[in-house]
Every structure is written in C-alpha cells, then in structure tokens.
Amino acid sequence: MSTLQSPPSVKTLSTTMCEGRLANKNVGKFVPPLFHPNVYPSGTVCLSILNEEEAWKPAITVKQILLGIQDLLNDPNPESPAQAEAYNLFKRDRAEYEKRVRRTVRENPTP
C-alpha cells in the first residue's frame, strides 16, 4: 500500500498500487477519516470512478482519481451522501459545515 504524503494541513490518502496502476477499486481512504458528505465514516471516498457499478475501469489513472477526489473535496456531491452528519450539516448550514471541517482538520493532525 502506498501513502501519498500531504502538507501538514492536509489529511493523508492511502492507495493500493501495482505496477504503476491502481491494484483495485478500493483505493481512496483518508486516515484519519475526513468529515465530508462524500467520505464514509471509515475514511473511504464515495466517488463514482471508484465504484465498479458506476464508472470504475482498470484503465483509470492515479491522476484521474486524485483530480476526481480533489474536485469532490472542493465541491461535495449532495446526491451521493456517504456520511449523514456531514451531509445534513452541509445542506442545512454551509458556514457551520466549513467551520466544522476546519476544526476537524486542526484536531486530527497528520502523522
């Protein structure tokens, strides 16, 4: 398993690699888990290109996945919630949601 190192203010994202390609579709996981509508409480990212039933293909590159995750983090998809508490706060009070995300990141520094 590979771990992409991030700046101190960014959470770590774990991936599984094999010969320069992703070894399987279960590749995106934040450790510790991120408070986000599209990140499961386990830390696994809910993204269509990581879901075999939706858009997963073995030819998807690491770059495509990272860009997809970056886009999802910047612009959550309320149509595909993975974490009820984050989803509800995001829909109800965007400013409070953003405050909670910042607080969660501060309270869980990367290793």
C-alpha positions as CSV (number, residue, x, y, z in Angstrom):
1,M,0.0,0.0,0.0
2,S,1.3,3.5,-0.9
3,T,0.6,6.5,1.2
4,L,0.6,9.9,-0.5
5,Q,2.3,12.4,1.8
6,S,0.5,15.7,2.2
7,P,1.3,19.1,3.6
8,P,0.7,19.2,7.4
9,S,-2.8,20.8,7.0
10,V,-4.0,18.1,4.6
11,K,-5.1,14.6,5.5
12,T,-3.3,11.5,4.3
13,L,-4.9,9.5,1.4
14,S,-4.0,5.8,1.2
15,T,-3.9,4.0,-2.1
16,T,-3.1,0.5,-3.3
17,M,-0.7,0.3,-6.3
18,C,0.5,-2.5,-8.5
19,E,2.9,-1.8,-11.4
20,G,2.0,1.9,-11.7
21,R,-1.7,1.2,-11.8
22,L,-4.3,1.0,-9.0
23,A,-4.4,-2.6,-7.7
24,N,-8.2,-2.5,-7.1
25,K,-11.1,-0.1,-6.9
26,N,-10.9,0.3,-3.1
27,V,-8.1,2.8,-3.3
28,G,-9.2,6.1,-1.8
29,K,-9.2,6.3,2.0
30,F,-8.5,9.2,4.3
31,V,-6.6,8.4,7.5
32,P,-7.9,9.6,9.9
33,P,-11.4,9.8,8.3
34,L,-12.5,13.2,7.0
35,F,-15.7,15.0,7.9
36,H,-17.2,15.3,4.5
37,P,-20.6,14.4,2.9
38,N,-18.8,12.1,0.4
39,V,-16.4,10.3,2.7
40,Y,-17.7,7.3,4.7
41,P,-17.0,7.3,8.4
42,S,-14.3,4.7,7.7
43,G,-12.5,7.3,5.6
44,T,-13.3,5.6,2.2
45,V,-14.1,8.1,-0.5
46,C,-17.5,7.8,-2.2
47,L,-16.7,8.7,-5.9
48,S,-18.3,7.2,-9.0
49,I,-15.0,6.4,-10.7
50,L,-14.1,4.3,-7.7
51,N,-17.4,2.3,-7.8
52,E,-17.5,-0.7,-10.1
53,E,-21.2,-0.4,-10.6
54,E,-20.9,3.2,-11.8
55,A,-17.8,4.2,-13.6
56,W,-14.8,2.1,-12.4
57,K,-12.4,0.9,-15.1
58,P,-9.0,-0.7,-14.6
59,A,-7.5,1.9,-17.1
60,I,-8.4,4.8,-14.8
61,T,-5.1,6.5,-13.8
62,V,-4.0,7.7,-10.4
63,K,-4.0,11.3,-11.7
64,Q,-7.7,10.9,-12.8
65,I,-8.6,9.6,-9.3
66,L,-6.7,12.3,-7.5
67,L,-8.3,15.0,-9.6
68,G,-11.7,13.5,-9.0
69,I,-11.1,13.4,-5.2
70,Q,-9.8,17.0,-5.3
71,D,-12.9,18.2,-7.2
72,L,-15.2,16.3,-4.8
73,L,-13.5,17.8,-1.7
74,N,-13.9,21.3,-3.2
75,D,-17.4,20.7,-4.4
76,P,-19.3,18.0,-2.4
77,N,-21.9,16.0,-4.2
78,P,-25.1,16.1,-2.1
79,E,-26.7,13.5,-4.5
80,S,-24.3,10.8,-3.2
81,P,-24.0,11.2,0.6
82,A,-21.8,8.8,2.5
83,Q,-21.8,10.4,5.9
84,A,-25.2,11.5,7.3
85,E,-23.9,14.1,9.8
86,A,-21.7,15.8,7.3
87,Y,-24.4,15.7,4.7
88,N,-27.0,17.2,6.9
89,L,-24.8,20.0,8.2
90,F,-23.7,20.7,4.6
91,K,-27.3,21.0,3.4
92,R,-28.6,22.9,6.4
93,D,-25.7,25.4,7.2
94,R,-22.8,25.7,4.8
95,A,-20.9,28.1,7.0
96,E,-21.1,25.9,10.1
97,Y,-20.2,22.9,7.9
98,E,-17.0,24.6,6.7
99,K,-16.2,25.6,10.3
100,R,-16.6,22.0,11.4
101,V,-14.3,20.8,8.6
102,R,-11.6,23.2,9.6
103,R,-11.9,22.3,13.3
104,T,-11.7,18.6,12.5
105,V,-8.6,19.0,10.4
106,R,-7.0,21.0,13.3
107,E,-7.9,18.4,15.8
108,N,-6.5,15.5,13.7
109,P,-3.1,16.5,12.5
110,T,-1.4,14.2,10.1
111,P,1.3,11.7,11.4
